[in-house]
Amino acid sequence: MKKYVPFLFPAIALLIVLFLGFRWYSAQTAKPEVKIPGMAEGVKIDNLSADEMKKFQSKGAKDLSSVELKGTGEVTGQVRYEVKDGKIAFTVNAAVPQLTAKAGFYQVWLNQVGSQTKTKAFVLEYNKGGYLGSASVSADMLPFEVTVSKETKDDAQLEAAVLTGTIQK
């Protein structure tokens, strides 16, 4: 037993240092628990199928309502929408610089007017007319804001807003 006593104190000290290091690392990497209020809580965003999107796009401009998206610089965009059967079907068309896969992607976010919580809706896809995407939400969500952002990571944080607009009741 006497030959193990000199190793006992350093072993205890090492265990304490490892325990404190683990606690510090856990505190640094812990994500805060956030209660999501407003639109993000219980909202269902449905992506439109390819057929629904084609029908929606083929409708004349007079048949659909539209909202211009405002941004900085030479970027422009438009939301075309239709309220039908208690749902709002909408498409977002954005004329923004084309991105490479390494540079990121454009994401659409929704939030109710007056709320600070934004909900991810869909990723815009590049077509010959610019970036395009579509979805539908419940008409109970009106009015809500549509935000197009440039993202580098697929997470729940909005990185850089590029365009914004509001769909009114």
Backbone as JSON, one array per atom type, in Angstrom:
{
  "sequence": "MKKYVPFLFPAIALLIVLFLGFRWYSAQTAKPEVKIPGMAEGVKIDNLSADEMKKFQSKGAKDLSSVELKGTGEVTGQVRYEVKDGKIAFTVNAAVPQLTAKAGFYQVWLNQVGSQTKTKAFVLEYNKGGYLGSASVSADMLPFEVTVSKETKDDAQLEAAVLTGTIQK",
  "N": [[0.83, -1.19, 0.0], [2.0, 1.23, 0.72], [3.59, 1.82, -1.46], [1.81, 2.77, -3.38], [0.72, 5.13, -2.45], [2.17, 7.59, -3.13], [1.21, 7.97, -5.71], [-1.47, 8.44, -5.45], [-2.38, 11.14, -4.75], [-1.62, 12.7, -7.13], [-3.25, 11.31, -8.98], [-5.86, 11.83, -8.07], [-5.87, 14.63, -8.36], [-5.6, 14.79, -11.15], [-8.03, 13.6, -11.96], [-9.83, 15.54, -10.98], [-9.11, 17.78, -12.53], [-9.74, 16.79, -15.11], [-12.53, 16.43, -14.79], [-13.37, 19.12, -14.33], [-12.55, 20.22, -16.75], [-14.23, 18.84, -18.54], [-16.74, 19.84, -17.7], [-16.41, 22.57, -18.35], [-16.11, 22.41, -21.17], [-18.61, 21.33, -21.86], [-20.29, 23.42, -21.08], [-19.49, 25.4, -22.88], [-20.23, 24.4, -25.36], [-22.92, 23.93, -25.18], [-26.26, 24.32, -26.27], [-28.59, 26.88, -25.94], [-31.84, 26.35, -24.58], [-34.61, 27.16, -26.35], [-37.74, 28.65, -26.33], [-40.1, 28.57, -28.79], [-41.99, 31.03, -30.03], [-45.02, 32.33, -31.58], [-45.25, 32.23, -35.14], [-43.59, 30.04, -35.69], [-44.33, 28.02, -34.04], [-46.03, 25.21, -34.37], [-46.75, 25.72, -37.04], [-47.49, 24.69, -40.31], [-45.74, 24.09, -43.16], [-46.15, 23.46, -46.44], [-44.56, 22.06, -49.21], [-45.07, 22.75, -52.62], [-46.07, 20.46, -55.15], [-44.45, 19.44, -58.24], [-46.32, 19.53, -60.33], [-48.38, 21.12, -59.22], [-46.93, 23.47, -58.89], [-46.36, 24.14, -61.56], [-48.96, 24.61, -62.56], [-49.62, 26.77, -60.96], [-47.72, 28.69, -61.76], [-48.43, 29.01, -64.4], [-50.74, 30.45, -64.39], [-52.3, 33.53, -65.16], [-50.99, 36.87, -64.64], [-52.96, 38.54, -63.73], [-54.63, 36.9, -62.31], [-53.41, 36.29, -59.94], [-52.26, 37.57, -56.79], [-49.62, 39.84, -55.94], [-46.49, 40.63, -54.36], [-43.9, 42.87, -54.08], [-40.53, 42.2, -53.39], [-38.21, 43.77, -51.34], [-34.85, 44.88, -51.41], [-31.31, 45.43, -50.93], [-29.11, 47.17, -53.13], [-28.84, 45.8, -56.42], [-30.57, 43.67, -56.33], [-33.64, 41.98, -56.76], [-37.03, 40.9, -56.26], [-40.03, 38.87, -56.11], [-43.14, 37.93, -54.71], [-45.65, 35.82, -55.55], [-48.98, 35.06, -54.96], [-51.85, 33.1, -53.91], [-54.93, 32.91, -52.33], [-56.77, 30.25, -51.32], [-59.2, 27.9, -50.5], [-58.69, 28.06, -47.71], [-55.96, 28.1, -47.57], [-52.76, 29.51, -48.34], [-51.17, 29.59, -51.25], [-48.0, 30.08, -52.53], [-45.37, 31.52, -54.55], [-41.93, 32.26, -54.68], [-39.88, 34.4, -56.39], [-36.68, 35.28, -57.13], [-34.34, 37.62, -58.23], [-31.29, 37.37, -57.93], [-27.69, 37.3, -57.38], [-26.1, 34.46, -58.86], [-25.14, 31.57, -57.06], [-22.36, 29.45, -56.24], [-22.02, 26.0, -55.25], [-20.27, 25.88, -53.08], [-20.37, 28.47, -52.15], [-22.77, 28.79, -50.9], [-26.36, 29.01, -50.37], [-29.7, 30.12, -51.2], [-32.26, 30.85, -48.93], [-35.67, 30.72, -47.91], [-37.55, 32.4, -45.49], [-40.2, 32.62, -43.09], [-42.24, 34.79, -41.13], [-44.63, 35.87, -38.71], [-46.15, 39.08, -38.79], [-44.88, 41.42, -36.54], [-43.69, 39.57, -34.92], [-40.59, 38.21, -33.78], [-39.53, 35.79, -34.39], [-38.37, 33.72, -36.88], [-39.27, 31.32, -39.33], [-37.93, 28.58, -41.08], [-38.69, 28.05, -44.47], [-38.31, 27.09, -47.24], [-35.74, 26.12, -49.62], [-34.45, 28.1, -52.2], [-34.35, 27.33, -55.67], [-32.19, 27.36, -58.49], [-33.22, 28.58, -61.61], [-33.74, 29.29, -65.12], [-34.91, 31.8, -65.07], [-34.08, 32.98, -62.76], [-33.84, 32.59, -59.17], [-36.11, 30.29, -57.7], [-38.93, 29.18, -55.81], [-41.51, 27.43, -53.99], [-44.43, 27.16, -51.86], [-47.02, 26.33, -49.46], [-49.15, 27.66, -46.94], [-51.26, 27.86, -44.02], [-54.13, 29.98, -44.19], [-54.66, 31.3, -41.89], [-52.36, 32.4, -40.94], [-51.93, 34.9, -41.95], [-51.32, 38.43, -41.51], [-48.05, 37.9, -42.95], [-44.46, 37.98, -43.03], [-42.11, 37.61, -45.66], [-38.87, 36.5, -46.08], [-35.87, 36.45, -47.86], [-32.82, 34.88, -47.64], [-29.22, 34.74, -47.7], [-27.43, 31.88, -47.22], [-24.92, 29.93, -45.58], [-24.72, 27.74, -43.99], [-26.85, 25.0, -43.15], [-28.9, 25.59, -40.93], [-30.82, 26.67, -38.04], [-30.56, 29.39, -37.95], [-30.9, 32.61, -39.25], [-28.81, 34.0, -41.61], [-27.87, 36.16, -43.52], [-29.98, 38.53, -44.53], [-31.45, 39.15, -47.66], [-33.61, 39.92, -49.28], [-36.86, 41.26, -48.53], [-40.39, 41.17, -47.83], [-43.95, 41.74, -47.33], [-46.86, 39.84, -46.97], [-50.08, 40.78, -46.98], [-53.34, 40.72, -45.33]],
  "CA": [[0.0, 0.0, 0.0], [2.86, 2.4, 0.78], [4.16, 2.17, -2.75], [0.78, 3.41, -4.18], [0.36, 6.42, -1.84], [2.68, 8.73, -3.89], [0.44, 8.13, -6.94], [-2.85, 8.74, -5.11], [-2.66, 12.57, -4.87], [-1.65, 13.11, -8.54], [-4.39, 10.7, -9.66], [-7.04, 12.61, -7.66], [-5.75, 15.94, -9.01], [-5.87, 14.6, -12.57], [-9.47, 13.4, -12.09], [-10.51, 16.83, -10.77], [-8.85, 18.59, -13.72], [-10.55, 16.22, -16.2], [-13.92, 16.74, -14.5], [-13.58, 20.54, -14.58], [-12.41, 20.42, -18.2], [-15.46, 18.35, -19.16], [-17.81, 20.81, -17.39], [-16.17, 23.78, -19.13], [-16.41, 22.1, -22.56], [-20.07, 21.18, -21.97], [-20.9, 24.76, -20.99], [-19.15, 26.15, -24.08], [-20.9, 23.86, -26.54], [-24.35, 23.74, -24.92], [-27.15, 25.22, -26.98], [-29.67, 27.28, -25.04], [-33.18, 25.88, -24.91], [-35.38, 28.32, -26.76], [-39.16, 28.43, -26.57], [-40.38, 29.19, -30.07], [-43.33, 31.6, -30.05], [-45.51, 32.88, -32.83], [-45.47, 31.44, -36.32], [-42.79, 28.83, -35.71], [-44.94, 27.01, -33.19], [-47.17, 24.52, -34.95], [-47.09, 26.11, -38.4], [-47.16, 23.64, -41.27], [-45.4, 24.63, -44.46], [-46.17, 22.38, -47.42], [-43.97, 22.35, -50.51], [-45.95, 22.42, -53.73], [-45.53, 19.46, -56.06], [-44.05, 20.01, -59.52], [-47.53, 19.83, -61.09], [-49.03, 22.28, -58.6], [-46.11, 24.64, -59.17], [-46.56, 24.49, -62.97], [-50.29, 25.22, -62.67], [-49.56, 28.06, -60.29], [-46.93, 29.6, -62.58], [-49.07, 29.24, -65.69], [-51.85, 31.38, -64.23], [-51.97, 34.89, -65.58], [-50.63, 37.8, -63.58], [-54.18, 39.14, -63.2], [-55.28, 35.92, -61.45], [-52.67, 36.16, -58.69], [-51.79, 38.78, -56.13], [-48.16, 39.8, -55.85], [-45.81, 41.55, -53.45], [-42.5, 43.08, -54.45], [-39.56, 42.03, -52.31], [-37.25, 44.86, -51.35], [-33.51, 44.53, -50.96], [-30.3, 46.44, -51.16], [-28.38, 46.97, -54.38], [-29.58, 45.48, -57.63], [-31.35, 42.44, -56.17], [-35.09, 42.18, -56.77], [-37.78, 39.67, -56.1], [-41.47, 39.0, -56.09], [-43.93, 36.82, -54.19], [-46.98, 35.72, -56.16], [-49.73, 34.19, -54.06], [-53.27, 32.91, -54.1], [-55.61, 32.39, -51.15], [-57.8, 29.36, -51.82], [-59.53, 26.78, -49.61], [-58.07, 28.22, -46.4], [-54.5, 28.02, -47.68], [-52.08, 30.48, -49.19], [-50.13, 29.0, -52.08], [-47.18, 31.19, -53.01], [-44.06, 31.27, -55.14], [-40.96, 33.34, -54.51], [-38.96, 34.5, -57.52], [-35.66, 36.25, -56.72], [-33.27, 37.91, -59.18], [-30.11, 37.59, -57.09], [-26.51, 36.69, -58.01], [-26.04, 33.0, -58.8], [-24.14, 31.07, -56.12], [-21.82, 28.11, -56.42], [-22.36, 25.14, -54.11], [-19.41, 26.23, -51.95], [-20.7, 29.81, -51.67], [-23.98, 28.73, -50.09], [-27.65, 28.86, -51.04], [-30.71, 31.1, -50.78], [-33.29, 30.22, -48.1], [-36.85, 31.56, -47.63], [-38.01, 32.36, -44.1], [-41.5, 33.25, -42.85], [-42.59, 35.13, -39.75], [-45.81, 36.7, -38.58], [-45.84, 40.49, -38.57], [-44.8, 41.73, -35.12], [-42.94, 38.53, -34.23], [-39.16, 38.19, -34.1], [-39.15, 34.42, -34.7], [-38.49, 33.36, -38.28], [-39.34, 29.88, -39.58], [-37.43, 28.18, -42.4], [-39.75, 27.54, -45.32], [-37.74, 26.25, -48.3], [-34.54, 26.61, -50.29], [-34.71, 28.49, -53.58], [-33.59, 26.59, -56.68], [-31.85, 28.22, -59.63], [-33.82, 28.31, -62.91], [-33.28, 30.29, -66.08], [-35.47, 33.11, -64.74], [-33.61, 33.38, -61.43], [-34.1, 31.59, -58.13], [-37.54, 30.08, -57.58], [-39.38, 28.2, -54.84], [-42.93, 27.58, -53.69], [-44.96, 26.45, -50.71], [-48.33, 26.8, -49.03], [-49.37, 27.71, -45.5], [-52.64, 28.15, -43.64], [-54.52, 31.38, -44.33], [-54.72, 31.89, -40.55], [-51.07, 33.01, -40.66], [-51.88, 36.26, -42.5], [-50.26, 38.78, -42.45], [-46.73, 37.42, -42.59], [-43.33, 38.52, -43.77], [-41.28, 36.66, -46.4], [-37.49, 36.96, -46.13], [-34.93, 35.62, -48.59], [-31.5, 35.09, -47.06], [-28.08, 33.98, -48.23], [-27.0, 31.0, -46.14], [-23.77, 29.05, -45.82], [-24.97, 26.53, -43.21], [-28.26, 24.63, -43.05], [-29.24, 25.56, -39.51], [-32.01, 27.44, -37.71], [-30.19, 30.8, -37.79], [-30.89, 33.41, -40.46], [-27.47, 34.57, -41.69], [-27.82, 37.47, -44.15], [-31.22, 38.83, -45.28], [-31.19, 39.78, -48.95], [-34.88, 40.5, -49.72], [-37.99, 41.11, -47.6], [-41.68, 41.69, -48.23], [-45.02, 41.32, -46.44], [-48.14, 39.44, -47.57], [-51.13, 41.32, -46.12], [-54.64, 40.03, -45.38]],
  "C": [[0.87, 1.25, 0.0], [3.42, 2.78, -0.58], [3.13, 2.84, -3.68], [0.39, 4.8, -3.66], [0.94, 7.59, -2.63], [1.9, 8.97, -5.19], [-1.0, 8.55, -6.68], [-3.18, 10.22, -5.29], [-2.63, 13.04, -6.33], [-2.85, 12.53, -9.3], [-5.68, 11.45, -9.33], [-7.03, 13.97, -8.33], [-6.07, 15.83, -10.5], [-7.37, 14.38, -12.81], [-10.25, 14.7, -11.92], [-10.32, 17.72, -11.99], [-9.68, 18.09, -14.91], [-12.03, 16.53, -16.02], [-14.22, 18.21, -14.79], [-13.46, 20.88, -16.06], [-13.66, 19.98, -18.94], [-16.62, 19.33, -18.92], [-17.64, 22.07, -18.21], [-16.54, 23.54, -20.6], [-17.92, 21.97, -22.78], [-20.76, 22.53, -21.93], [-20.64, 25.58, -22.25], [-19.92, 25.67, -25.3], [-22.4, 23.66, -26.35], [-25.15, 24.77, -25.69], [-28.28, 25.59, -26.03], [-31.01, 26.75, -25.52], [-34.05, 27.09, -25.16], [-36.83, 27.92, -26.95], [-39.51, 29.23, -27.81], [-41.82, 29.7, -30.06], [-43.79, 31.9, -31.46], [-45.65, 31.84, -33.93], [-44.75, 30.1, -36.3], [-43.44, 27.69, -34.94], [-46.16, 26.42, -33.88], [-47.55, 24.91, -36.36], [-46.65, 24.99, -39.34], [-46.94, 24.28, -42.62], [-45.3, 23.45, -45.42], [-45.5, 22.84, -48.7], [-44.97, 21.95, -51.58], [-45.28, 21.37, -54.61], [-45.17, 20.15, -57.38], [-45.27, 20.38, -60.36], [-48.25, 21.05, -60.53], [-48.26, 23.56, -58.91], [-46.28, 25.1, -60.62], [-47.91, 25.18, -63.17], [-50.28, 26.63, -62.09], [-48.82, 29.08, -61.15], [-47.61, 29.92, -63.89], [-50.26, 30.18, -65.59], [-51.39, 32.78, -64.62], [-51.69, 35.79, -64.39], [-51.87, 38.43, -62.95], [-54.89, 38.21, -62.21], [-54.64, 35.83, -60.07], [-52.32, 37.52, -58.11], [-50.27, 38.69, -56.06], [-47.66, 40.88, -54.91], [-44.37, 41.65, -53.92], [-41.63, 42.91, -53.21], [-38.52, 43.13, -52.44], [-35.92, 44.39, -50.8], [-32.56, 45.67, -51.22], [-29.58, 46.14, -52.47], [-29.31, 46.65, -55.52], [-30.38, 44.19, -57.53], [-32.83, 42.79, -56.12], [-35.77, 40.84, -56.58], [-39.26, 39.94, -56.03], [-42.07, 37.74, -55.48], [-45.28, 36.89, -54.89], [-47.75, 34.71, -55.34], [-51.21, 34.16, -54.41], [-53.85, 32.33, -52.82], [-56.79, 31.56, -51.65], [-57.98, 28.21, -50.85], [-58.81, 26.86, -48.27], [-56.56, 28.11, -46.4], [-54.0, 29.13, -48.58], [-50.99, 29.73, -49.94], [-49.32, 30.16, -52.64], [-45.88, 30.71, -53.63], [-43.19, 32.5, -54.89], [-40.01, 33.27, -55.68], [-37.97, 35.61, -57.16], [-34.59, 36.37, -57.8], [-32.06, 38.34, -58.36], [-28.91, 36.92, -57.76], [-26.49, 35.17, -57.81], [-24.89, 32.59, -57.88], [-23.62, 29.71, -56.55], [-22.17, 27.3, -55.18], [-21.53, 25.49, -52.89], [-19.78, 27.57, -51.34], [-21.96, 29.83, -50.82], [-25.23, 28.57, -50.93], [-28.57, 29.95, -50.52], [-31.86, 30.36, -50.11], [-34.45, 31.21, -47.91], [-37.3, 31.31, -46.21], [-39.35, 33.08, -44.0], [-41.6, 33.65, -41.38], [-43.8, 36.03, -39.74], [-45.38, 38.13, -38.29], [-45.9, 40.77, -37.07], [-44.03, 40.69, -34.32], [-41.48, 38.59, -34.66], [-38.69, 36.81, -34.55], [-39.41, 34.12, -36.17], [-38.44, 31.85, -38.43], [-38.81, 29.58, -40.98], [-38.58, 27.61, -43.2], [-39.19, 26.59, -46.38], [-36.5, 26.92, -48.87], [-34.92, 26.95, -51.73], [-33.8, 27.71, -54.53], [-33.37, 27.49, -57.88], [-32.51, 27.7, -60.9], [-33.36, 29.39, -63.87], [-33.83, 31.69, -65.79], [-35.01, 33.65, -63.4], [-33.88, 32.25, -60.44], [-35.6, 31.51, -57.88], [-37.83, 29.01, -56.54], [-40.84, 28.44, -54.53], [-43.33, 26.75, -52.48], [-46.39, 26.92, -50.47], [-48.41, 26.72, -47.52], [-50.84, 28.0, -45.25], [-52.92, 29.64, -43.76], [-54.63, 32.08, -42.97], [-53.43, 32.64, -40.21], [-50.97, 34.46, -41.15], [-51.97, 37.31, -41.4], [-48.93, 38.2, -41.98], [-45.67, 37.98, -43.53], [-42.54, 37.39, -44.43], [-39.89, 37.26, -46.49], [-36.66, 35.95, -46.91], [-33.55, 35.93, -48.03], [-30.45, 34.26, -47.79], [-27.51, 33.19, -47.06], [-25.76, 30.21, -46.55], [-23.94, 27.73, -45.08], [-26.48, 26.27, -43.16], [-28.6, 24.47, -41.58], [-30.46, 26.45, -39.28], [-31.72, 28.93, -37.51], [-30.19, 31.5, -39.15], [-29.54, 34.13, -40.51], [-27.45, 35.98, -42.26], [-29.07, 37.69, -45.01], [-30.87, 39.59, -46.54], [-32.43, 40.53, -49.43], [-35.95, 40.3, -48.65], [-39.25, 41.72, -48.21], [-42.76, 41.12, -47.34], [-46.28, 40.98, -47.23], [-49.22, 39.87, -46.56], [-52.39, 40.48, -46.24], [-55.45, 40.49, -46.56]]
}
